[in-house]
């Protein structure tokens, strides 16, 4: 058995996404990384805000727990 993994469709999708990100930044890989970090930070901020809103709504009884 070989320890080298064979490429699969997920790898191909990832490579395509990488190529798209770089192309969207005019071929500048540094700009692509900057844009992806910016997007990641934005999404993390959104998740934090949503968690706060959900927690607040849960405390007010707007969400019920699943009892099975």
N, C-alpha and C positions, 0 to 999 in steps of 0.2 A: 504494500500500500504506500502511496506517495503522500507526503505531508503537505504538498502544494495543492491548494484548492483550485478546482476548475471554475472558470468564469460562469456566471449564471445570468438570468434575466435581470435580477436586482442590481448586479454590478453594472450591467449595460445601462440600466435606467439611471444609476448614480453618475456614470460617466457622461451620459447625455445631459443630465442636470448641471454638472460641472461645466461642460462646454457651453451650455446656454447662459449660465451666470457670467462666464468670462466674455462671451460674445455680447451680452447686454452691457458690459462695461468697456466696449470697444477693444477687447483683447487685452486689457490691462488687468493682470492677475491680482495685483495689489489693490486696485479699486474694487475688484470683485470680492476679495476678502473683506475689505472695509464695508462694503454694502451688506454682506452677509452677517457680519458682526452687528451692524446697525439694526438689521431686521431682527436678529436674534434678541438683542436688548429690548427692542420694541415689543416683541411677543412676550418676553418674560415680564415686562411691565404690565401688559394686558392680562396675563395670567394672574399676577398678583392682585390687580384690581378686581378681577372676576371672583377670585377666592374671597376677598373681603366682602364683596356684595353678596355672595352666596352664604357666607357665614352669618352676615347680618340678617338675611332673609330667613335662615334656618332658626336663628334665635327668636325671631318674631313669630315663628310657627307657620311660615308660608310653605315650608317643605316638610313632608312627613318622611320618616324612615321606613324602609321596606321591612316588613315583618315576616316575609316568606310566605 
